[in-house]
Amino acid sequence: MSNPFPVGSSRIVGFACVLGAALSWSLAGIGIKSVPLSGLRIAGWRSLLALPVILLVLLWRVRGDLPAVLRLSLGRWQTWVAALCYAWTMLSFVLASKLTTAANAILLQYTAPMYVILLSWPILGERVGLRDIVAVVGCFLGIAWFFIDQLSSAGLHGNLLALSSGAGLGLLPLLLRRSEAPSPHCDARTRSLLPQVPTVVLLLGNALVVVAGFPQLVRTPSLSWTVWLWLILLGVVQIALAYLLYAAAVRRLRAVECLMLASLEPILNPLWVALGTGELPSRAAVYGGLLIVSSVISHGIYGALRKPG
């Protein structure tokens, strides 16, 4: 399918989309901090409110092929494992944001590329180079810096949950690539349906979060309209809309451009929380976070500059 936008217009749309995605993602911290509910309850409502939007997107993309797409996706073990990783990423991030600072939660989740590098060879058979090793070492040093002043058990538990959220997020693209890889005997129709698997993973992952939080969802106390507004924002904007915007951006921009603009998220997330609640990260968290973010961005830029396009 040809691109309906001229080159210049397409790039402008791409930049607007990735900026919108980064801004939407960055609202997670202030949203979670502003909702006076448990982390599991917030995660459940967030995913429940995101599900209708994601389902509508899937229906629009596949139209009459929904049964075939679901049979194909749900019949692959990679889809279920990827959905579990995605569900754990969302659950652990929300719980971490309740137990530690927003800066710690998002910056430790930003270690996800480190897990991609470490697991690319065992899962996909891709070789690890020197720049990959340097990036992983940088992330490890940043993590160590984070934990220098973590003496309270609450902060420590939150940071460990944030790290596990990064691991789940890092595993996700590897498993999605495995799930989208056609088998040698795939026919043309099956190959045409495989690109829809990630959306099914997104749908299934959010459904699993709703199931995990269901016992608490049914016991949710009466909430004010401002709390419901935050929950809608977290589900519809911070999950569903951000996904759609980023998916639109990657079709129009180079990978390095998406990486650079999306890296605004770990900067804006704690900024909104600081402005809204006065919560500030520790000095060790700032230094460790800068080391993690710079390692990830440098790795992405170097890799993108070595490849055409």
Backbone bond lengths (Angstrom), bond angles and torsions (degrees), N, CA, C in turn:
res aa  C-N    CA-C-N  psi(-1)  N-CA   C-N-CA  omega(-1)  CA-C   N-CA-C  phi
1 M - - - 1.470 - - 1.514 109.38 -
2 S 1.315 118.13 129.35 1.462 121.20 -177.81 1.511 110.63 -75.69
3 N 1.316 115.02 153.15 1.458 120.77 179.71 1.518 109.23 -72.98
4 P 1.337 121.01 124.19 1.459 122.83 -177.21 1.513 113.14 -74.64
5 F 1.347 118.35 -10.43 1.451 121.57 -177.77 1.519 110.14 -101.69
6 P 1.323 118.62 142.51 1.453 120.13 168.32 1.518 109.36 -61.31
7 V 1.347 116.34 162.12 1.464 120.11 -174.49 1.518 112.06 -55.77
8 G 1.330 117.91 -49.47 1.462 121.18 -177.60 1.506 111.78 -62.93
9 S 1.340 116.10 -46.82 1.458 120.57 179.91 1.521 111.24 -63.79
10 S 1.334 116.61 -38.53 1.456 120.91 -179.35 1.528 111.29 -62.44
11 R 1.327 116.96 -40.79 1.464 119.82 179.57 1.521 110.97 -68.16
12 I 1.307 117.41 -38.05 1.469 120.75 178.22 1.524 109.40 -62.97
13 V 1.342 116.07 -44.54 1.464 120.50 177.85 1.523 109.99 -61.87
14 G 1.344 116.43 -41.53 1.465 120.56 179.65 1.511 112.34 -61.69
15 F 1.338 116.45 -45.76 1.466 120.08 178.58 1.530 110.37 -62.66
16 A 1.328 116.97 -41.97 1.471 120.00 179.49 1.521 110.64 -63.52
17 C 1.331 116.84 -39.05 1.468 120.84 -178.45 1.525 111.74 -67.28
18 V 1.341 117.55 -46.25 1.459 119.01 -177.50 1.523 110.90 -70.10
19 L 1.330 117.41 -33.71 1.464 119.98 174.97 1.532 110.14 -65.77
20 G 1.330 115.98 -40.88 1.457 119.49 177.13 1.518 111.89 -63.92
21 A 1.343 116.63 -38.59 1.466 120.29 177.88 1.523 110.91 -64.83
22 A 1.343 117.03 -46.27 1.467 120.71 -179.97 1.527 110.66 -61.52
23 L 1.334 116.10 -42.21 1.465 119.85 178.98 1.526 110.61 -64.40
24 S 1.336 117.15 -41.83 1.466 120.81 179.68 1.522 110.73 -64.36
25 W 1.332 117.37 -45.46 1.465 120.56 178.79 1.523 111.30 -61.19
26 S 1.336 115.94 -37.68 1.466 120.09 -174.45 1.524 113.27 -68.20
27 L 1.337 117.29 -13.07 1.465 120.55 -179.57 1.523 112.79 -78.47
28 A 1.347 116.97 -6.15 1.461 119.65 -176.21 1.522 111.99 -59.86
29 G 1.320 116.89 -47.17 1.463 120.45 -175.76 1.515 113.18 -59.82
30 I 1.333 116.94 -53.57 1.461 120.56 -177.69 1.528 110.45 -67.11
31 G 1.346 117.24 -33.48 1.461 119.84 178.13 1.505 111.82 -66.35
32 I 1.327 117.53 -47.31 1.469 121.50 -179.01 1.527 110.35 -65.58
33 K 1.330 116.82 -40.69 1.467 120.11 179.30 1.533 111.73 -67.01
34 S 1.340 117.32 -26.87 1.467 120.85 -174.75 1.526 113.45 -87.61
35 V 1.326 117.47 -12.37 1.471 120.35 -178.17 1.527 109.01 -97.05
36 P 1.336 118.08 118.50 1.476 121.40 -176.89 1.523 112.79 -81.87
37 L 1.317 116.30 55.33 1.459 122.44 178.05 1.520 109.06 -128.99
38 S 1.329 116.46 165.00 1.463 120.28 176.62 1.530 109.90 -66.65
39 G 1.330 115.40 158.61 1.454 119.81 -178.85 1.518 112.72 -60.09
40 L 1.341 117.84 -41.19 1.457 121.30 -179.37 1.525 111.20 -65.30
41 R 1.316 116.58 -37.63 1.463 120.62 179.42 1.534 110.16 -68.21
42 I 1.329 116.54 -42.43 1.476 120.18 178.39 1.522 110.38 -62.23
43 A 1.328 116.40 -46.46 1.466 120.13 -179.42 1.528 110.85 -60.37
44 G 1.331 116.96 -41.71 1.456 120.69 -179.89 1.514 112.71 -63.32
45 W 1.328 116.60 -47.64 1.465 120.29 179.39 1.523 111.32 -66.27
46 R 1.313 117.02 -38.99 1.465 120.69 179.73 1.529 110.62 -59.28
47 S 1.326 116.22 -47.26 1.466 119.75 -179.31 1.528 111.83 -70.58
48 L 1.331 116.90 -37.33 1.467 120.06 179.25 1.528 110.82 -61.79
49 L 1.322 116.93 -39.51 1.456 120.62 -179.83 1.527 112.25 -76.22
50 A 1.332 117.02 -23.56 1.465 120.45 177.58 1.521 112.16 -79.99
51 L 1.329 117.56 -28.31 1.470 121.63 -173.41 1.530 114.30 -56.00
52 P 1.350 120.58 -47.45 1.472 118.90 -178.68 1.520 113.01 -60.07
53 V 1.332 117.08 -37.79 1.473 120.20 -179.69 1.525 110.24 -65.98
54 I 1.332 116.32 -45.84 1.471 120.15 -179.24 1.523 110.28 -64.86
55 L 1.328 117.40 -39.56 1.462 120.84 178.83 1.526 111.07 -63.96
56 L 1.322 117.40 -42.33 1.466 120.73 177.55 1.530 110.91 -61.68
57 V 1.332 116.39 -40.68 1.468 119.89 178.04 1.517 110.54 -62.51
58 L 1.327 116.87 -44.45 1.465 120.65 179.45 1.530 110.73 -62.95
59 L 1.328 117.59 -43.65 1.462 121.15 178.64 1.517 111.13 -61.42
60 W 1.333 116.81 -40.16 1.469 120.63 -179.88 1.522 111.05 -67.49
61 R 1.327 116.82 -36.97 1.467 120.14 -177.13 1.527 112.19 -73.38
62 V 1.332 117.27 -41.36 1.467 119.31 -173.00 1.525 112.68 -97.48
63 R 1.351 115.61 -19.14 1.448 121.87 -178.88 1.532 110.59 51.41
64 G 1.320 119.77 -115.42 1.455 120.73 -175.62 1.510 114.85 -79.40
65 D 1.339 117.67 -0.24 1.464 120.92 -176.83 1.525 113.35 -94.37
66 L 1.335 118.52 11.12 1.462 120.21 -175.50 1.533 112.71 -57.14
67 P 1.334 120.56 -47.67 1.477 118.72 179.04 1.528 112.49 -57.85
68 A 1.330 116.88 -40.71 1.465 120.04 -179.46 1.524 111.04 -67.44
69 V 1.335 116.74 -40.24 1.471 120.66 179.22 1.527 110.16 -64.58
70 L 1.321 117.23 -43.08 1.464 120.43 -179.98 1.525 111.40 -66.00
71 R 1.335 117.00 -41.01 1.468 119.28 178.03 1.530 110.65 -62.55
72 L 1.321 115.54 -44.04 1.461 120.23 -179.91 1.520 111.07 -63.66
73 S 1.334 116.82 -47.65 1.469 121.63 -175.09 1.520 111.74 -69.32
74 L 1.322 116.38 -49.48 1.461 120.54 -174.54 1.524 112.42 -74.23
75 G 1.318 117.02 -13.00 1.448 120.33 176.53 1.515 113.82 -88.00
76 R 1.337 117.51 0.98 1.462 122.09 -179.25 1.526 108.49 -109.62
77 W 1.335 116.56 127.50 1.468 119.30 -177.48 1.514 111.37 -63.57
78 Q 1.349 116.70 -29.10 1.467 118.82 -179.55 1.528 111.45 -62.17
79 T 1.337 116.81 -33.47 1.465 120.58 178.96 1.522 110.66 -61.81
80 W 1.326 116.88 -44.68 1.464 120.93 -177.88 1.528 111.51 -68.90
81 V 1.320 117.18 -41.37 1.472 119.42 179.17 1.528 109.98 -67.71
82 A 1.343 117.29 -40.82 1.460 120.27 177.56 1.525 110.89 -62.50
83 A 1.334 116.89 -40.74 1.467 120.66 178.33 1.522 111.28 -64.73
84 L 1.333 117.06 -39.03 1.466 120.72 176.69 1.531 110.70 -63.67
85 C 1.346 116.92 -42.17 1.472 120.49 177.98 1.522 110.80 -62.63
86 Y 1.327 115.79 -42.70 1.462 119.67 179.56 1.525 111.03 -65.07
87 A 1.340 116.30 -43.35 1.461 120.06 179.14 1.528 110.63 -62.32
88 W 1.338 117.27 -43.23 1.456 119.90 179.11 1.524 111.00 -65.38
89 T 1.329 117.62 -37.42 1.464 121.31 177.78 1.518 110.51 -57.60
90 M 1.320 116.55 -46.89 1.465 120.23 -178.34 1.528 111.47 -69.20
91 L 1.331 116.36 -43.99 1.464 119.40 -179.67 1.528 111.73 -62.81
92 S 1.327 116.14 -50.01 1.461 119.87 -175.64 1.526 111.64 -67.12
93 F 1.337 117.31 -33.30 1.465 119.29 178.80 1.528 111.05 -66.55
94 V 1.326 116.76 -43.62 1.473 119.57 179.49 1.525 110.12 -64.65
95 L 1.327 116.91 -44.69 1.463 120.18 178.99 1.527 110.96 -63.02
96 A 1.332 116.79 -40.68 1.463 120.47 178.34 1.517 111.07 -63.26
97 S 1.332 116.75 -39.91 1.471 120.39 -179.15 1.522 111.78 -64.93
98 K 1.329 117.32 -23.52 1.462 121.19 176.69 1.528 112.02 -82.72
99 L 1.344 116.82 -24.86 1.467 120.83 -173.55 1.525 113.73 -101.38
100 T 1.328 117.16 -19.16 1.459 120.12 -179.60 1.521 108.26 -137.44
101 T 1.317 117.25 -177.64 1.462 119.60 -178.81 1.520 110.53 -71.87
102 A 1.334 115.69 156.87 1.464 120.48 178.40 1.520 110.75 -60.95
103 A 1.342 116.71 -36.95 1.467 120.54 179.45 1.520 110.55 -62.80
104 N 1.332 117.07 -46.42 1.466 120.15 178.60 1.525 111.18 -60.50
105 A 1.334 116.85 -44.01 1.464 120.89 -176.09 1.524 111.28 -62.22
106 I 1.337 117.31 -48.07 1.464 119.03 -175.27 1.526 111.65 -76.77
107 L 1.325 118.21 -37.92 1.462 119.50 -177.65 1.527 111.72 -71.19
108 L 1.329 117.79 -35.43 1.462 119.35 176.46 1.532 110.69 -73.20
109 Q 1.324 117.85 -31.68 1.463 119.44 173.50 1.535 110.23 -66.16
110 Y 1.320 116.44 -27.65 1.464 121.48 -178.30 1.530 111.98 -70.28
111 T 1.337 118.03 -2.97 1.466 120.90 174.00 1.527 111.35 -76.55
112 A 1.325 118.44 2.12 1.466 122.06 -177.12 1.535 113.54 -49.29
113 P 1.355 119.78 -44.37 1.475 118.64 179.54 1.528 113.61 -59.12
114 M 1.332 117.49 -25.90 1.462 119.76 177.53 1.533 110.22 -61.82
115 Y 1.325 116.50 -41.19 1.460 120.38 179.11 1.525 111.00 -70.85
116 V 1.329 116.31 -33.57 1.465 119.55 175.76 1.525 109.74 -59.67
117 I 1.336 116.05 -45.24 1.467 120.83 -179.34 1.533 110.31 -64.13
118 L 1.326 116.35 -47.46 1.458 120.09 -175.85 1.529 112.77 -65.77
119 L 1.330 117.24 -30.49 1.463 120.53 -173.77 1.524 113.61 -105.80
120 S 1.335 118.11 -0.33 1.461 120.04 -179.30 1.521 111.68 -62.07
121 W 1.340 117.03 -39.71 1.465 118.71 -178.49 1.529 112.02 -71.14
122 P 1.351 119.85 -51.11 1.474 117.59 -178.37 1.526 114.00 -65.68
123 I 1.352 118.51 -29.36 1.463 120.25 -176.44 1.528 112.16 -93.14
124 L 1.345 116.64 -42.27 1.464 120.09 -174.97 1.524 113.57 -112.48
125 G 1.339 116.61 -8.95 1.457 119.10 -178.37 1.508 114.05 76.09
126 E 1.346 117.82 18.86 1.461 121.72 -179.67 1.523 110.34 -88.81
127 R 1.333 116.03 136.69 1.460 120.89 -177.42 1.528 111.19 -71.83
128 V 1.325 115.42 150.94 1.463 122.51 177.33 1.520 108.50 -104.31
129 G 1.341 116.27 126.18 1.456 121.44 -177.68 1.522 112.35 -101.86
130 L 1.329 115.68 -178.35 1.463 121.63 -178.52 1.520 111.58 -62.32
131 R 1.338 116.76 -42.42 1.477 118.46 -178.87 1.524 110.42 -64.03
132 D 1.348 117.05 -32.14 1.465 120.36 177.30 1.529 110.29 -65.69
133 I 1.321 115.99 -43.63 1.466 120.76 -179.32 1.522 110.51 -63.81
134 V 1.347 116.42 -42.04 1.463 120.64 178.87 1.530 110.68 -61.29
135 A 1.339 116.42 -42.60 1.464 120.35 179.71 1.525 111.36 -64.14
136 V 1.329 117.22 -41.62 1.471 121.02 179.60 1.526 110.56 -64.80
137 V 1.339 116.82 -42.60 1.468 120.47 178.14 1.523 110.02 -61.41
138 G 1.341 116.62 -42.71 1.463 120.45 178.13 1.522 111.69 -59.87
139 C 1.346 116.43 -42.62 1.466 120.11 178.39 1.520 111.53 -65.46
140 F 1.340 116.97 -41.88 1.466 120.00 178.63 1.527 111.21 -61.65
141 L 1.334 116.92 -41.79 1.462 120.05 178.37 1.523 110.60 -64.40
142 G 1.331 116.03 -39.75 1.465 119.63 177.66 1.519 111.67 -63.26
143 I 1.340 116.50 -40.95 1.469 120.57 177.84 1.528 110.43 -62.64
144 A 1.322 115.72 -44.07 1.470 119.67 179.14 1.517 110.71 -59.96
145 W 1.332 116.79 -40.12 1.467 120.86 178.84 1.526 110.67 -63.29
146 F 1.326 115.90 -37.82 1.457 120.67 178.57 1.522 111.62 -57.10
147 F 1.327 116.28 -41.24 1.451 120.88 -170.91 1.531 113.27 -88.96
148 I 1.326 117.29 2.53 1.457 120.21 -178.81 1.523 111.65 -58.50
149 D 1.329 115.95 -45.64 1.472 118.49 -174.71 1.522 112.89 -108.16
150 Q 1.342 117.87 21.15 1.455 120.14 179.26 1.529 109.65 -88.64
151 L 1.316 115.86 89.02 1.461 120.92 -178.76 1.523 112.54 -98.26
152 S 1.339 117.06 -25.44 1.461 119.20 -179.08 1.524 110.17 -83.93
153 S 1.340 116.23 143.74 1.460 119.49 -178.90 1.523 111.15 -66.31
154 A 1.346 117.88 -33.15 1.465 120.26 -179.73 1.525 110.37 -63.35
155 G 1.334 116.61 -48.22 1.456 119.60 179.34 1.509 111.63 -63.76
156 L 1.313 116.71 -38.62 1.464 121.03 -179.71 1.522 110.45 -64.80
157 H 1.322 117.44 -45.88 1.459 120.56 179.70 1.522 111.25 -62.64
158 G 1.319 116.90 -40.72 1.464 120.23 177.71 1.518 112.01 -63.00
159 N 1.325 116.74 -41.45 1.462 120.04 179.51 1.526 111.77 -67.09
160 L 1.338 116.58 -38.69 1.462 119.17 177.94 1.537 110.93 -65.67
161 L 1.324 116.69 -38.15 1.464 119.53 176.23 1.528 110.70 -65.08
162 A 1.334 116.78 -39.73 1.466 119.87 178.28 1.522 111.16 -63.79
163 L 1.333 116.54 -39.35 1.469 120.30 176.16 1.527 110.95 -62.09
164 S 1.326 117.04 -43.07 1.464 119.83 179.30 1.522 111.03 -66.85
165 S 1.337 116.45 -30.58 1.463 120.06 174.95 1.525 110.43 -64.34
166 G 1.345 116.27 -40.01 1.456 120.04 175.82 1.518 112.13 -63.57
167 A 1.338 116.64 -37.06 1.462 120.31 178.47 1.530 110.66 -64.74
168 G 1.325 116.89 -43.23 1.464 120.21 178.07 1.515 111.79 -63.44
169 L 1.339 115.62 -41.47 1.459 120.12 179.57 1.524 111.26 -67.32
170 G 1.334 116.76 -34.25 1.452 120.29 178.32 1.517 112.74 -70.65
171 L 1.334 116.91 -36.97 1.460 120.93 178.21 1.520 112.30 -68.57
172 L 1.325 116.70 -28.44 1.460 120.98 -172.46 1.534 113.36 -57.43
173 P 1.339 120.55 -53.94 1.469 118.37 -178.60 1.525 113.44 -63.38
174 L 1.332 117.17 -31.83 1.465 119.95 178.04 1.524 110.56 -64.81
175 L 1.330 115.79 -44.35 1.466 119.70 -179.94 1.522 111.52 -70.62
176 L 1.336 116.68 -33.91 1.461 119.40 177.08 1.522 111.03 -65.13
177 R 1.326 116.72 -39.28 1.459 119.62 177.52 1.522 111.13 -64.54
178 R 1.338 116.04 -38.47 1.464 119.46 176.00 1.527 111.03 -65.29
179 S 1.335 116.26 -40.50 1.463 119.75 -177.22 1.520 112.34 -70.81
180 E 1.347 117.13 -28.60 1.459 120.94 -179.95 1.523 112.96 -87.51
181 A 1.331 117.32 -10.69 1.464 120.07 -177.72 1.526 109.65 -71.42
182 P 1.338 117.98 123.51 1.468 119.79 -179.84 1.526 111.43 -74.09
183 S 1.308 115.84 145.81 1.458 120.03 174.93 1.528 108.90 -77.24
184 P 1.329 117.78 161.42 1.470 119.85 -177.73 1.526 113.78 -58.92
185 H 1.339 116.97 -23.49 1.461 120.10 -175.16 1.533 112.40 -104.62
186 C 1.337 117.32 14.76 1.462 120.36 179.62 1.524 110.64 -66.83
187 D 1.347 116.28 138.19 1.463 118.90 173.86 1.525 109.61 -87.04
188 A 1.306 116.29 175.08 1.469 121.88 -174.79 1.527 111.01 -63.61
189 R 1.319 117.64 -37.50 1.473 120.15 -178.82 1.525 110.46 -65.63
190 T 1.332 117.18 -43.99 1.464 120.45 179.26 1.522 110.40 -61.73
191 R 1.330 117.16 -42.47 1.466 120.38 178.95 1.526 111.04 -61.52
192 S 1.315 117.55 -35.82 1.466 120.58 -179.17 1.524 112.22 -70.93
193 L 1.341 116.75 -22.64 1.469 120.36 -178.67 1.525 112.91 -90.30
194 L 1.340 117.62 -20.65 1.459 121.18 -175.58 1.533 114.15 -57.26
195 P 1.353 120.16 -36.46 1.478 118.95 179.33 1.521 114.71 -61.39
196 Q 1.331 118.10 -13.43 1.461 120.32 179.50 1.526 112.71 -87.61
197 V 1.348 117.22 -6.76 1.463 120.67 -177.89 1.532 112.44 -59.07
198 P 1.359 120.19 -43.43 1.469 118.62 179.99 1.526 114.11 -57.17
199 T 1.337 117.43 -36.58 1.465 119.51 178.58 1.528 110.56 -67.58
200 V 1.333 117.29 -36.39 1.463 120.56 175.90 1.530 109.85 -65.43
201 V 1.339 116.98 -39.42 1.469 120.90 176.41 1.521 110.13 -60.01
202 L 1.322 116.58 -44.07 1.465 121.32 178.55 1.524 110.27 -60.98
203 L 1.318 116.29 -44.47 1.466 120.95 -179.99 1.524 110.52 -64.15
204 L 1.321 116.96 -48.07 1.461 121.65 -178.35 1.524 111.36 -65.59
205 G 1.333 117.59 -40.83 1.462 120.88 179.33 1.515 112.06 -61.03
206 N 1.328 116.88 -43.73 1.466 119.82 177.88 1.518 111.41 -66.61
207 A 1.338 116.98 -35.79 1.463 119.73 177.09 1.528 110.92 -64.12
208 L 1.329 117.40 -37.93 1.464 120.92 178.14 1.532 111.12 -65.57
209 V 1.331 116.90 -37.03 1.465 119.98 177.02 1.529 110.35 -64.67
210 V 1.332 116.42 -40.78 1.469 120.14 178.00 1.529 110.20 -61.94
211 V 1.324 117.24 -42.31 1.472 120.95 178.42 1.526 110.34 -62.31
212 A 1.343 116.77 -42.89 1.465 120.38 -179.68 1.527 111.55 -63.94
213 G 1.317 116.69 -36.18 1.457 119.98 -177.58 1.514 114.49 -94.63
214 F 1.344 117.88 0.06 1.471 120.53 -173.07 1.529 113.83 -57.79
215 P 1.350 119.25 -44.10 1.476 117.70 179.96 1.528 112.87 -56.86
216 Q 1.339 117.05 -32.99 1.456 119.23 178.55 1.528 111.86 -85.13
217 L 1.332 117.20 -29.22 1.467 119.85 179.72 1.523 111.19 -61.68
218 V 1.323 116.78 -42.02 1.469 119.53 -176.56 1.524 111.49 -71.63
219 R 1.330 117.37 -13.64 1.471 120.76 178.23 1.527 111.50 -108.70
220 T 1.330 116.54 21.64 1.462 119.74 178.95 1.523 110.35 -66.38
221 P 1.323 117.84 128.70 1.469 119.84 178.97 1.529 111.11 -71.36
222 S 1.318 115.18 170.78 1.464 120.04 177.41 1.530 109.55 -61.63
223 L 1.339 116.26 132.41 1.464 121.30 -175.33 1.524 110.65 -117.98
224 S 1.313 115.93 151.10 1.459 121.36 176.65 1.531 109.71 -75.72
225 W 1.335 115.68 164.78 1.462 119.00 -178.66 1.522 111.55 -66.27
226 T 1.347 117.40 -28.71 1.469 119.28 179.28 1.539 110.84 -69.13
227 V 1.339 116.79 -36.67 1.464 119.64 177.42 1.526 110.02 -67.00
228 W 1.341 116.83 -42.12 1.465 119.31 177.32 1.528 110.95 -62.86
229 L 1.320 116.23 -35.97 1.466 119.90 178.07 1.519 110.52 -63.07
230 W 1.340 117.13 -42.34 1.460 120.65 177.16 1.526 111.14 -63.49
231 L 1.336 117.76 -41.51 1.454 121.00 -179.68 1.535 111.23 -65.17
232 I 1.329 116.27 -41.33 1.467 120.02 176.83 1.520 110.51 -63.25
233 L 1.325 116.11 -42.22 1.463 120.24 178.32 1.529 110.91 -61.37
234 L 1.339 116.68 -42.69 1.466 120.66 -179.83 1.528 111.61 -65.51
235 G 1.337 117.50 -36.69 1.455 119.61 -177.92 1.512 113.56 -83.64
236 V 1.320 116.34 -54.12 1.469 121.07 -173.23 1.522 111.96 -77.01
237 V 1.330 117.16 -43.03 1.466 120.56 -175.84 1.525 111.45 -88.60
238 Q 1.349 116.16 -52.86 1.463 119.83 -170.81 1.526 113.31 -72.82
239 I 1.327 118.12 -25.80 1.470 120.64 176.18 1.529 111.15 -103.29
240 A 1.353 116.97 -65.41 1.463 120.76 -170.12 1.530 112.66 -68.73
241 L 1.335 117.04 -52.82 1.463 119.52 -177.37 1.523 111.54 -64.07
242 A 1.333 117.22 -41.01 1.465 120.18 179.55 1.523 111.08 -60.26
243 Y 1.329 116.66 -41.47 1.468 120.73 178.44 1.526 110.69 -61.25
244 L 1.329 117.60 -46.05 1.461 121.41 -178.99 1.525 111.49 -64.39
245 L 1.319 116.73 -41.30 1.466 120.27 -179.87 1.526 111.28 -65.64
246 Y 1.329 116.66 -43.59 1.464 118.95 -178.84 1.527 110.87 -67.88
247 A 1.335 117.17 -38.55 1.462 120.55 177.30 1.527 110.86 -61.52
248 A 1.343 116.75 -37.49 1.463 120.19 177.15 1.527 111.29 -69.81
249 A 1.345 116.27 -34.53 1.465 120.00 -177.53 1.522 112.32 -69.30
250 V 1.341 117.31 -41.08 1.464 119.56 -174.80 1.522 111.89 -68.28
251 R 1.322 118.02 -16.20 1.463 120.72 175.95 1.524 112.06 -82.89
252 R 1.326 116.76 -10.72 1.458 120.02 -173.69 1.526 114.26 -119.51
253 L 1.347 117.58 -16.95 1.456 121.55 -175.31 1.515 110.69 -122.89
254 R 1.325 115.69 160.85 1.450 120.80 172.46 1.523 109.67 -70.42
255 A 1.341 115.32 155.64 1.460 120.19 -177.85 1.521 111.82 -58.40
256 V 1.349 116.92 -39.34 1.465 120.14 -178.23 1.522 111.10 -65.94
257 E 1.327 117.05 -34.17 1.463 120.07 178.94 1.526 110.29 -68.97
258 C 1.328 116.43 -41.49 1.466 119.56 176.83 1.522 110.85 -62.76
259 L 1.334 116.34 -41.91 1.462 120.82 -179.22 1.521 111.02 -62.31
260 M 1.327 116.83 -46.82 1.460 120.73 -177.14 1.531 111.31 -62.68
261 L 1.328 116.30 -45.54 1.458 119.35 -177.09 1.531 111.64 -73.21
262 A 1.337 116.72 -36.98 1.465 119.50 178.96 1.524 111.43 -67.41
263 S 1.347 117.14 -23.97 1.464 120.11 179.85 1.527 112.21 -69.46
264 L 1.330 116.93 -4.55 1.467 119.75 172.64 1.528 110.99 -66.67
265 E 1.335 116.54 -24.39 1.469 119.78 -177.20 1.520 113.39 -56.52
266 P 1.361 119.78 -53.25 1.468 118.40 -178.74 1.521 113.64 -67.79
267 I 1.322 117.42 -11.11 1.471 120.89 175.66 1.523 110.21 -88.77
268 L 1.337 115.66 -45.31 1.462 120.00 -176.97 1.525 112.44 -73.76
269 N 1.332 116.95 -34.58 1.466 120.19 -176.98 1.531 112.47 -54.28
270 P 1.350 119.37 -58.03 1.470 118.10 178.86 1.527 113.22 -68.92
271 L 1.344 117.11 -22.47 1.467 119.39 178.14 1.527 110.45 -65.96
272 W 1.352 117.09 -46.73 1.471 119.63 178.61 1.532 110.76 -61.56
273 V 1.334 116.26 -39.33 1.469 119.71 -179.96 1.526 110.60 -66.32
274 A 1.325 117.18 -41.08 1.463 120.66 178.85 1.521 110.74 -62.81
275 L 1.337 116.30 -42.51 1.467 120.15 -179.80 1.529 111.20 -69.68
276 G 1.346 116.93 -35.72 1.465 120.43 -175.55 1.515 114.76 -85.55
277 T 1.337 117.18 -33.42 1.464 120.04 -174.26 1.526 113.56 -123.80
278 G 1.316 117.95 -12.25 1.461 120.91 -177.05 1.515 113.74 81.50
279 E 1.348 117.82 4.42 1.468 121.33 179.64 1.530 110.03 -73.28
280 L 1.320 116.42 127.15 1.463 121.44 -178.75 1.526 110.24 -121.37
281 P 1.333 117.02 140.91 1.475 119.37 177.06 1.519 110.56 -73.33
282 S 1.331 116.36 158.68 1.457 120.53 176.57 1.527 109.71 -72.96
283 R 1.332 115.93 164.88 1.465 120.38 178.96 1.530 110.42 -63.04
284 A 1.347 116.63 -40.41 1.468 119.70 179.19 1.520 110.60 -62.94
285 A 1.343 117.61 -38.28 1.458 121.03 178.71 1.521 110.99 -65.07
286 V 1.324 116.92 -39.55 1.475 120.91 178.73 1.519 110.24 -62.58
287 Y 1.327 116.88 -49.09 1.468 120.32 -178.91 1.534 110.98 -65.15
288 G 1.331 116.42 -45.07 1.460 119.71 178.73 1.518 111.74 -63.15
289 G 1.327 116.25 -40.98 1.461 120.37 178.82 1.514 112.55 -64.62
290 L 1.326 116.83 -41.00 1.465 120.12 177.43 1.519 111.30 -61.85
291 L 1.326 116.77 -38.69 1.462 120.64 179.62 1.529 110.62 -67.66
292 I 1.334 116.95 -41.16 1.467 120.28 178.20 1.523 110.90 -64.41
293 V 1.338 116.89 -50.00 1.462 120.91 -177.47 1.526 111.04 -62.59
294 S 1.328 117.34 -43.78 1.471 120.09 -179.54 1.525 110.98 -66.12
295 S 1.332 118.36 -35.92 1.474 121.14 177.86 1.521 110.68 -65.03
296 V 1.341 116.19 -44.26 1.459 120.60 -179.05 1.521 111.00 -66.32
297 I 1.343 116.98 -46.46 1.460 120.33 -177.57 1.524 110.91 -66.67
298 S 1.322 117.56 -42.77 1.467 120.77 179.74 1.524 111.06 -62.02
299 H 1.334 116.02 -41.63 1.462 120.17 177.94 1.529 110.69 -61.63
300 G 1.331 116.74 -43.80 1.460 120.42 -179.50 1.519 112.73 -67.01
301 I 1.329 116.48 -42.25 1.465 120.08 -179.62 1.528 110.75 -64.83
302 Y 1.326 116.79 -46.46 1.450 120.41 -178.96 1.518 111.59 -61.74
303 G 1.334 115.53 -41.71 1.461 118.98 178.77 1.508 112.07 -66.72
304 A 1.334 117.79 -39.51 1.457 121.25 -178.76 1.530 111.79 -69.68
305 L 1.336 116.95 -37.02 1.466 119.94 -178.56 1.528 111.48 -70.43
306 R 1.323 117.45 -22.31 1.469 120.58 178.95 1.521 112.32 -83.82
307 K 1.335 116.59 -7.43 1.472 120.34 -179.61 1.514 109.27 -115.93
308 P 1.315 118.43 143.14 1.460 120.55 176.12 1.520 110.85 -68.59
309 G 1.320 116.29 147.71 1.478 120.61 177.67 1.470 110.19 79.00
